[in-house]
Amino acid sequence: MSNNNANVTNMKDRYGPWALIAGASHGVGTEFARQVAAQGINCVLLSRRESALKELQTELENDHGVQTRVIAVDLSTEGAVDIIEAGVKDLDLGLVIYNAGAPPYASEFLKAPLDAWQGLVRLNVTTVTDLCYKLGQRLVERGRGGLLLVGSQAGLGGNKKYSMYTGTKGFMVNFGESLWIEWKDKGVDVLNLLISVVDSPTLRAQMKKSNIPGWDAPDIGVPKPVDIAAIGLRELPHGPTFIHPEDEATPAGETRPGVTRRESMLERWAITAPFVGDD
Ligand SMILES: NC(=O)c1ccc[n+]([C@@H]2O[C@H](COP(=O)([O-])OP(=O)(O)OC[C@H]3O[C@@H](n4cnc5c(N)ncnc54)[C@H](OP(=O)(O)O)[C@@H]3O)[C@@H](O)[C@H]2O)c1
């Protein structure tokens, strides 16, 4: 494992004592939980499959001596954030990682039930909005913390069979960048981690369903969750956006695409501020 976490100093001071990882039961989310717990930060583990979360709970408590809490909830349903709020109201949360968010399947827009797309809108738009509002308020009030939105390069443009996925992930990129500029002087780091294909159980299941040969091969030639999570935690203080793998591959001395996005955003704000007030 290449553990870039060694580069993160004082993570517990900056993002502890509790983190919430939404979408923790497999893949990138599980790796986030492991790496956050390894820094001594207590973890709230959230997804739909309670049994998988409980296994991870035992592992983290045994391996890292941290406290954990499990919340089993479907983030694509109304009322999910009320359940989360109730589950964390007594905790001093310093870090929120929103990792759930893949589409239920790849399909042209008109070939899937409308309900499926509306569920994806709730997962990637409505729930994200409500969660960032309610937990973001707490982070800003305490003046210290982090919000890491696991996004996708799909959020940078449209694609066949991914209309709602690209649409909802596009919302997350622009929303997250806006929160970064609003919270950057309030002690709260915001990062959109825009990734390309990663070897997650969801990807494997999609490959199997689409009869793609090699779906069960040990190595399918794409990044592993452990490395993606490490990059996300390393880059959290350097938002608003990290584009993987392009930013990682940019030679020293050249400007990373994520940095170009940050510069354009700051330029846009400089143009807008005189008309809306910089307060
Ligand atoms: N895999 C890729 O190639 C790829 C590429 C680009 C971006 N991404 C992004 O990376 C993130 C992780 O991707 P992933 O492939 O691991 O997929 P995922 O299917 O979004 O699963 C990630 C986690 O979220 C949970 N989850 C999914 N839907 C949920 C729901 N409705 N309510 C509560 N929890 C839910 C899953 O557990 P449960 O089943 O227990 O609920 C799992 O723990 C996503 O945001 C995805 O958009 C992935």
The ligand as an SDF file (V2000), in Angstrom:
LIG
                    3D

 48 52  0  0  0  0  0  0  0  0999 V2000
  -15.8730    3.1800   -9.2250 N   0  0  0  0  0  0  0  0  0  0  0  0
  -15.4980    4.0390  -10.1450 C   0  0  0  0  0  0  0  0  0  0  0  0
  -14.9390    3.6870  -11.1830 O   0  0  0  0  0  0  0  0  0  0  0  0
  -15.7120    5.5180   -9.8920 C   0  0  0  0  0  0  0  0  0  0  0  0
  -15.2660    6.4210  -10.8820 C   0  0  0  0  0  0  0  0  0  0  0  0
  -15.4420    7.7770  -10.6360 C   0  0  0  0  0  0  0  0  0  0  0  0
  -16.0290    8.2140   -9.4760 C   0  0  0  0  0  0  0  0  0  0  0  0
  -16.4590    7.3100   -8.5570 N   0  0  0  0  0  0  0  0  0  0  0  0
  -17.0900    7.8140   -7.3390 C   0  0  0  0  0  0  0  0  0  0  0  0
  -16.4430    7.2420   -6.2120 O   0  0  0  0  0  0  0  0  0  0  0  0
  -17.3860    7.0210   -5.1620 C   0  0  0  0  0  0  0  0  0  0  0  0
  -17.3190    5.5820   -4.7120 C   0  0  0  0  0  0  0  0  0  0  0  0
  -17.6210    4.7780   -5.8010 O   0  0  0  0  0  0  0  0  0  0  0  0
  -17.9640    3.2450   -5.7220 P   0  0  0  0  0  0  0  0  0  0  0  0
  -17.6920    2.6880   -7.0530 O   0  0  0  0  0  0  0  0  0  0  0  0
  -17.2990    2.6400   -4.5480 O   0  0  0  0  0  0  0  0  0  0  0  0
  -19.5400    3.2170   -5.5830 O   0  0  0  0  0  0  0  0  0  0  0  0
  -20.8440    3.3420   -4.7180 P   0  0  0  0  0  0  0  0  0  0  0  0
  -21.7450    2.3710   -5.3330 O   0  0  0  0  0  0  0  0  0  0  0  0
  -21.2810    4.7700   -4.6950 O   0  0  0  0  0  0  0  0  0  0  0  0
  -20.5110    2.8100   -3.2570 O   0  0  0  0  0  0  0  0  0  0  0  0
  -19.7790    3.5050   -2.3600 C   0  0  0  0  0  0  0  0  0  0  0  0
  -20.3640    3.3350   -0.9830 C   0  0  0  0  0  0  0  0  0  0  0  0
  -21.5900    4.0440   -0.8970 O   0  0  0  0  0  0  0  0  0  0  0  0
  -22.6170    3.2410   -0.3450 C   0  0  0  0  0  0  0  0  0  0  0  0
  -23.8660    3.6270   -0.9740 N   0  0  0  0  0  0  0  0  0  0  0  0
  -24.1780    3.5820   -2.2810 C   0  0  0  0  0  0  0  0  0  0  0  0
  -25.4400    4.0000   -2.4690 N   0  0  0  0  0  0  0  0  0  0  0  0
  -25.9230    4.3410   -1.2400 C   0  0  0  0  0  0  0  0  0  0  0  0
  -27.1760    4.8190   -0.7700 C   0  0  0  0  0  0  0  0  0  0  0  0
  -28.1890    5.0420   -1.5950 N   0  0  0  0  0  0  0  0  0  0  0  0
  -27.3160    5.0690    0.5480 N   0  0  0  0  0  0  0  0  0  0  0  0
  -26.3030    4.8220    1.4170 C   0  0  0  0  0  0  0  0  0  0  0  0
  -25.1110    4.3620    1.0250 N   0  0  0  0  0  0  0  0  0  0  0  0
  -24.9160    4.1160   -0.2890 C   0  0  0  0  0  0  0  0  0  0  0  0
  -22.1790    1.8090   -0.6480 C   0  0  0  0  0  0  0  0  0  0  0  0
  -22.6100    0.8850    0.3290 O   0  0  0  0  0  0  0  0  0  0  0  0
  -24.0130    0.1670    0.5300 P   0  0  0  0  0  0  0  0  0  0  0  0
  -24.2090   -0.6800   -0.6640 O   0  0  0  0  0  0  0  0  0  0  0  0
  -23.8100   -0.5840    1.8100 O   0  0  0  0  0  0  0  0  0  0  0  0
  -25.0430    1.2300    0.6870 O   0  0  0  0  0  0  0  0  0  0  0  0
  -20.6630    1.9310   -0.5450 C   0  0  0  0  0  0  0  0  0  0  0  0
  -20.2510    1.8270    0.7980 O   0  0  0  0  0  0  0  0  0  0  0  0
  -18.7590    7.4290   -5.7180 C   0  0  0  0  0  0  0  0  0  0  0  0
  -19.0680    8.7320   -5.3050 O   0  0  0  0  0  0  0  0  0  0  0  0
  -18.5520    7.3790   -7.2190 C   0  0  0  0  0  0  0  0  0  0  0  0
  -19.4160    8.2660   -7.8960 O   0  0  0  0  0  0  0  0  0  0  0  0
  -16.2980    5.9660   -8.7240 C   0  0  0  0  0  0  0  0  0  0  0  0
  1  2  1  0
  2  3  2  0
  2  4  1  0
  4  5  1  0
  4 48  2  0
  5  6  2  0
  6  7  1  0
  7  8  2  0
  8  9  1  0
  8 48  1  0
  9 10  1  0
  9 46  1  0
 10 11  1  0
 11 12  1  0
 11 44  1  0
 12 13  1  0
 13 14  1  0
 14 15  2  0
 14 16  1  0
 14 17  1  0
 17 18  1  0
 18 19  2  0
 18 20  1  0
 18 21  1  0
 21 22  1  0
 22 23  1  0
 23 24  1  0
 23 42  1  0
 24 25  1  0
 25 26  1  0
 25 36  1  0
 26 27  1  0
 26 35  1  0
 27 28  2  0
 28 29  1  0
 29 30  1  0
 29 35  2  0
 30 31  1  0
 30 32  2  0
 32 33  1  0
 33 34  2  0
 34 35  1  0
 36 37  1  0
 36 42  1  0
 37 38  1  0
 38 39  2  0
 38 40  1  0
 38 41  1  0
 42 43  1  0
 44 45  1  0
 44 46  1  0
 46 47  1  0
M  CHG  2   8   1  16  -1
M  END
$$$$
